[in-house]
Amino acid sequence: MLDTLKTAWTPAVAWEHLLGAERLFILDVRNPDEFERWRVEGPHDTPTINVPYFELLDLDEDADDVDAAVLRGIRAQLSDRLPTDHTILTVCGEGHTSEHLAHGLRELGYPALNLEGGMEAWGDFYYHRVVGNHERYTVYQVIRPARGDLSHVIISDGEAAVIDPNRHVGVYEELIHARGARITQVLDTHAHADHISGGPELARRHRVPYHLHPYDAIHPMDMLPARIDFAPLYADQSVRVGAITLRALHVPGHTLGMVAFLVDEQYLVSGDSIFLESIARPDLGGAAEAWTPLFHDSLQRLLALPEDTVVLPGHATDPSVADTRGRFCAELGPLRRSNPGLRQVDAGPEPFRSYILGSLPHFPKAYIEIKRVNIGLVQPDEEEARRLEVGKNVCALSEAAAA
């Protein structure tokens, strides 16, 4: 129900309404190319239209009143396209122009609210959920819905390990501090291409090891070595966190240094190997032909784990696979039967190769630069970091191509 005293929702509030499958309608007034790159989405189908703000404004030559121009534009262009029984959420880049639009819609009787901070704030929004609560440890999943990025925090006996942190490291510090723990280990499953890792920064701030497989400490295209401090991580290495251990499984394919972590032999933090609705792509290093057989072998080894192993992926490429609490996790046995990529593993190396190479989505050029950032070859400022991270991740195979 719309609170008539409110004029805006923060991204956190908007997400809870999206998660609850409420009657929402999204009006996005950014340019079409920006809208196509990413948009506000939730686990359920939410009606959304894109009408660029500059096209909506009906400016009168004799008046400069923006609010009046908005009202004229709404009447002329949107009166037959907007619902009156849904809350309308208006969206723009930074939340300013959409604020004018939401005000105009309310003046005309529509139940409209603005997304506070726009897509810039949406891109920086995170939330967390408990995915496993045990006597000796707790596993948290940290979700960045705009990008589909997932991180994991394991807390045991006052110690915390952070796996695959994004660049907004305060999110993890606040979560861990609120639970009376301290960060003792920071780990990346691989050198990421889709987002800027917060791993090196988090490790520096807390003077703890930053773990990375050495194969991923070399840029796969530039062939330049990393300029960051890291603790080499090897196959079957154990990393202690309080009363439990994380066991590293070297699973090359998405990258040569791709690692998954078994948490207390019960949870598989799979990174970019197994997702809930797909599997990873092996071409981001420019060597899909060579890495696909490695990926097939890696997936075979992961599928040999017990069926009740809980998979915690590194990305959520489809928000609809979240559970009712907004978590992204599934047991390996059912996942093996439902995931189209995993079903291809049993077909053998050659059919798997054909499936993979026929299912590759477009290659974002920004991913080459993000890899450079993540091994310390370049240091972007905040504006450049935002520019590099615009858009959802495309680390999974393309569903359209694989269909």
C-alpha positions in Angstrom: 0.0 0.0 0.0 1.4 3.4 -0.9 2.2 5.7 2.0 0.9 9.1 0.8 3.4 10.9 3.0 6.3 9.4 1.2 7.7 10.8 -2.1 10.6 8.3 -2.7 11.8 4.9 -1.9 15.4 4.1 -1.2 16.8 1.1 -3.2 16.5 -1.0 0.0 12.8 -0.3 0.3 12.2 -0.7 -3.4 13.9 -4.1 -3.3 11.7 -5.4 -0.4 8.6 -4.4 -2.4 10.0 -6.1 -5.5 10.8 -9.2 -3.5 7.3 -9.2 -2.2 5.7 -9.3 -5.7 3.7 -6.2 -5.0 1.7 -4.4 -7.6 4.4 -2.2 -9.0 5.0 -0.4 -12.3 8.4 1.1 -13.3 8.7 4.2 -15.4 12.3 4.6 -16.5 13.2 7.9 -18.1 16.8 7.3 -19.0 18.1 7.1 -22.6 17.2 3.8 -24.4 20.9 2.7 -24.5 21.3 3.2 -20.8 18.0 1.3 -20.2 19.1 -1.6 -22.3 22.4 -2.0 -20.4 20.7 -2.4 -17.0 17.4 -1.6 -15.3 15.7 -2.1 -11.9 14.6 -5.7 -11.8 13.4 -8.1 -9.1 12.6 -11.8 -8.8 9.1 -11.3 -10.3 7.9 -9.8 -13.6 7.4 -6.1 -13.0 5.7 -4.1 -15.8 8.3 -1.6 -17.0 8.4 1.0 -19.7 11.2 3.3 -20.9 10.3 6.8 -22.0 13.3 9.2 -22.3 12.8 12.3 -20.2 13.8 14.6 -23.0 11.1 13.2 -25.2 8.5 13.4 -22.4 9.0 17.1 -21.7 6.4 19.2 -23.5 8.2 22.6 -23.3 6.3 25.8 -24.0 8.3 28.4 -25.8 6.9 31.1 -23.5 7.5 29.2 -20.2 10.4 27.5 -18.5 8.3 25.8 -15.8 9.6 22.2 -15.8 6.8 20.9 -13.6 4.2 22.3 -16.0 6.1 20.8 -18.9 6.1 17.4 -17.2 2.4 17.6 -16.6 1.7 18.4 -20.3 4.0 15.5 -21.3 2.4 13.0 -19.0 -1.1 13.9 -20.3 -0.1 13.8 -23.9 2.1 10.7 -23.9 1.4 8.5 -20.9 -2.2 8.8 -19.9 -3.1 5.6 -21.7 0.0 3.7 -20.7 0.1 4.1 -16.9 -1.9 2.0 -14.4 -3.9 3.7 -11.7 -3.9 0.6 -9.4 -0.1 0.0 -9.2 2.5 2.0 -7.3 4.5 3.7 -10.1 8.3 3.9 -9.4 10.1 6.5 -11.4 13.7 5.9 -12.3 16.5 8.0 -13.8 20.3 8.1 -13.6 20.7 10.0 -10.3 17.1 10.5 -9.1 16.7 14.1 -10.0 14.7 14.2 -13.2 12.6 11.3 -12.1 11.7 13.2 -9.0 10.1 15.9 -11.1 8.2 13.1 -12.9 7.0 11.5 -9.8 5.7 14.8 -8.5 3.9 15.4 -11.7 2.3 12.0 -11.6 1.1 12.6 -8.1 -0.4 15.9 -9.1 -2.5 14.0 -11.7 -3.6 11.4 -9.1 -1.2 8.6 -9.8 0.3 6.7 -6.9 3.9 7.6 -7.8 7.2 7.4 -6.0 10.8 8.3 -7.0 13.7 5.9 -6.7 16.0 7.9 -4.4 19.4 8.3 -6.0 18.3 6.7 -9.2 20.3 4.0 -10.9 23.5 5.3 -9.3 22.2 4.4 -5.9 20.6 1.2 -7.2 24.0 0.1 -8.5 25.6 0.6 -5.0 22.8 -1.2 -3.1 23.6 -4.4 -1.2 21.7 -6.6 1.2 22.6 -9.7 3.1 20.9 -12.9 4.2 21.9 -15.9 6.4 22.1 -19.0 4.3 23.5 -21.3 7.0 23.4 -21.0 10.8 25.3 -23.7 12.7 26.7 -24.2 16.2 30.2 -23.5 15.1 29.7 -21.0 12.2 27.3 -18.9 10.2 27.3 -18.3 6.5 26.0 -15.0 5.0 25.3 -14.2 1.4 25.8 -10.6 0.4 23.8 -9.7 -2.7 24.2 -6.7 -5.1 21.0 -7.0 -7.1 21.7 -4.4 -9.7 24.7 -6.4 -11.0 23.8 -9.8 -9.9 27.0 -10.1 -7.8 27.1 -12.4 -4.8 29.7 -12.4 -2.0 29.9 -14.7 1.0 30.9 -14.1 4.6 31.7 -16.9 7.0 31.9 -16.1 10.7 33.2 -18.6 13.3 34.4 -18.0 16.9 34.7 -14.3 16.3 36.7 -14.6 13.1 35.4 -13.8 9.6 36.4 -14.7 6.1 35.1 -12.6 3.2 34.9 -14.3 -0.2 34.6 -12.3 -3.4 33.9 -8.9 -1.9 32.8 -6.1 -4.2 34.6 -2.7 -4.1 32.2 -1.2 -1.5 34.1 -2.8 1.4 32.2 -0.9 4.1 29.2 -3.3 3.4 31.3 -6.2 4.7 32.9 -4.3 7.6 29.5 -3.2 8.9 28.1 -6.8 8.7 31.0 -8.3 10.5 31.4 -5.6 13.1 27.7 -5.8 14.0 28.3 -9.5 14.9 31.3 -8.8 17.1 33.7 -10.5 14.8 36.9 -9.4 13.0 38.1 -10.1 9.5 41.0 -12.6 9.4 40.9 -13.8 5.8 39.9 -12.3 2.5 39.6 -14.5 -0.6 38.7 -14.2 -4.2 37.6 -17.2 -6.2 39.3 -15.6 -9.2 40.5 -12.4 -10.7 37.1 -11.0 -11.6 36.3 -9.4 -15.0 32.8 -8.1 -14.4 33.3 -6.0 -11.2 36.1 -4.4 -9.3 37.1 -6.5 -6.4 37.3 -5.1 -2.9 39.6 -8.0 -1.8 43.0 -6.2 -1.9 41.6 -3.1 -0.2 39.8 -5.0 2.5 42.9 -7.1 3.3 45.0 -3.9 3.4 42.6 -2.2 5.8 42.6 -5.1 8.2 46.2 -6.3 7.7 45.1 -9.8 6.8 46.0 -12.1 3.9 44.4 -11.7 0.5 44.2 -15.1 -1.1 44.3 -15.6 -4.9 45.4 -18.4 -7.1 48.7 -17.4 -8.8 47.4 -18.3 -12.2 45.0 -15.4 -11.9 47.8 -13.0 -10.9 48.7 -12.6 -14.5 46.4 -10.6 -17.0 45.3 -13.3 -19.5 45.6 -10.9 -22.5 48.3 -8.4 -21.4 50.4 -11.2 -19.9 51.5 -8.8 -17.2 52.0 -9.9 -13.6 49.9 -8.5 -10.7 51.0 -5.5 -8.8 49.1 -6.4 -5.7 50.1 -8.2 -2.5 48.5 -11.6 -2.3 48.9 -15.0 -0.6 49.1 -17.7 -3.3 46.2 -20.1 -3.0 46.7 -23.7 -4.2 44.5 -26.8 -4.8 43.3 -28.5 -1.6 44.8 -25.8 0.6 42.9 -25.3 3.8 42.2 -21.9 5.2 41.3 -21.7 8.9 38.4 -19.5 10.1 37.7 -19.9 13.8 36.5 -23.4 14.4 36.2 -24.5 10.7 38.2 -24.7 7.5 37.7 -23.6 4.0 39.1 -26.1 1.4 40.2 -24.7 -1.9 39.3 -26.7 -5.0 41.1 -25.6 -8.2 38.5 -25.6 -10.9 39.9 -23.9 -14.0 37.6 -23.0 -16.9 36.2 -19.6 -16.4 39.8 -18.5 -15.6 42.9 -20.6 -15.2 43.1 -19.8 -11.5 39.4 -20.3 -10.7 38.9 -21.7 -7.2 35.8 -22.9 -5.4 35.7 -23.3 -1.6 34.2 -26.1 0.5 33.0 -24.6 3.7 33.1 -27.3 6.4 32.5 -29.8 3.7 28.8 -28.7 3.5 28.7 -25.5 1.4 30.3 -25.0 -2.0 31.1 -21.4 -2.7 31.3 -22.0 -6.4 32.5 -18.6 -7.6 32.2 -18.4 -11.4 31.8 -22.1 -12.2 28.3 -23.2 -11.3 25.4 -20.7 -11.2 21.9 -21.7 -10.3 20.5 -21.3 -13.8 23.6 -21.7 -15.9 27.3 -22.3 -15.9 30.2 -19.9 -16.5 31.7 -18.9 -19.8 35.3 -19.8 -20.6 36.2 -17.1 -23.1 36.9 -14.0 -21.0 40.6 -14.7 -21.2 40.4 -15.0 -25.0 41.0 -18.7 -25.0 37.6 -20.4 -25.1 38.8 -23.4 -27.3 41.7 -24.1 -24.9 39.8 -23.6 -21.6 36.6 -25.5 -22.4 38.1 -29.0 -21.9 39.5 -27.7 -18.6 36.1 -26.5 -17.6 34.5 -29.8 -18.5 37.0 -31.7 -16.2 36.4 -29.1 -13.4 32.6 -29.5 -13.5 32.9 -33.3 -13.5 34.9 -33.0 -10.2 32.4 -30.6 -8.7 29.5 -32.9 -9.6 31.2 -35.7 -7.8 30.6 -33.9 -4.5 27.7 -35.2 -2.3 24.2 -34.3 -3.7 23.3 -32.4 -0.5 26.2 -30.0 -0.8 24.7 -26.5 -0.9 25.9 -24.4 -3.8 26.5 -20.7 -3.3 27.2 -19.1 -6.7 29.3 -16.0 -7.4 26.5 -14.5 -9.6 22.8 -14.5 -9.9 22.2 -14.0 -13.6 18.4 -14.3 -13.3 16.8 -12.7 -10.2 13.8 -15.0 -10.5 15.8 -17.9 -9.1 16.0 -16.3 -5.7 14.0 -17.9 -2.9 11.3 -16.1 -1.0 13.9 -14.4 1.2 16.0 -13.2 -1.7 18.8 -15.8 -1.3 20.5 -17.6 -4.2 21.4 -21.2 -3.1 20.5 -24.8 -4.0 21.6 -28.3 -3.3 23.9 -29.8 -5.9 21.7 -32.9 -6.7 18.6 -31.0 -7.7 20.7 -28.4 -9.4 22.4 -31.0 -11.5 19.1 -32.1 -12.9 17.6 -28.6 -13.5 20.7 -26.6 -14.7 21.0 -26.9 -18.5 24.7 -26.4 -18.5 25.3 -29.1 -15.9 23.2 -31.5 -17.8 25.6 -31.1 -20.7 28.5 -32.3 -18.7 27.5 -36.0 -18.8 27.1 -35.8 -22.6 30.9 -35.9 -22.9 33.7 -33.5 -23.9 32.8 -33.0 -27.5 29.0 -32.3 -27.1 30.0 -30.1 -24.1 32.4 -28.2 -26.3 29.8 -27.6 -29.0 27.3 -26.4 -26.3 29.7 -24.0 -24.8 31.1 -22.4 -28.0 27.5 -22.1 -29.3 26.3 -20.3 -26.2 28.8 -17.5 -25.7 27.2 -14.0 -25.2 28.8 -10.8 -26.3 32.2 -9.9 -24.9 32.2 -6.6 -22.9 35.3 -4.6 -23.7 35.2 -3.1 -20.2 36.0 -6.6 -18.8 39.6 -6.4 -20.1 40.1 -3.1 -18.2 38.4 -4.4 -15.0 40.9 -7.4 -15.0 43.7 -4.8 -15.1 42.2 -3.0 -12.2 41.8 -6.2 -10.1 45.5 -7.2 -10.3 46.7 -3.7 -9.7 47.8 -2.6 -13.2 45.6 0.5 -13.1 43.9 2.4 -10.4 40.6 4.1 -11.4 39.0 6.9 -9.6 35.4 6.7 -8.4 33.9 8.0 -11.6 35.8 5.6 -13.8 35.0 2.7 -11.4 31.3 3.4 -11.8 31.6 3.7 -15.5 33.4 0.3 -15.8 30.7 -1.4 -13.6 27.6 -0.1 -15.4 25.4 -3.0 -16.4 24.6 -6.5 -15.2 27.3 -9.1 -15.2 27.6 -11.4 -18.2 29.8 -14.1 -16.8 27.4 -16.9 -17.6 26.5 -18.5 -20.8 23.8 -16.9 -22.9 20.4 -18.6 -22.3 19.2 -17.3 -25.6 22.1 -18.8 -27.5 21.9 -22.0 -25.6 18.2 -22.5 -26.2 
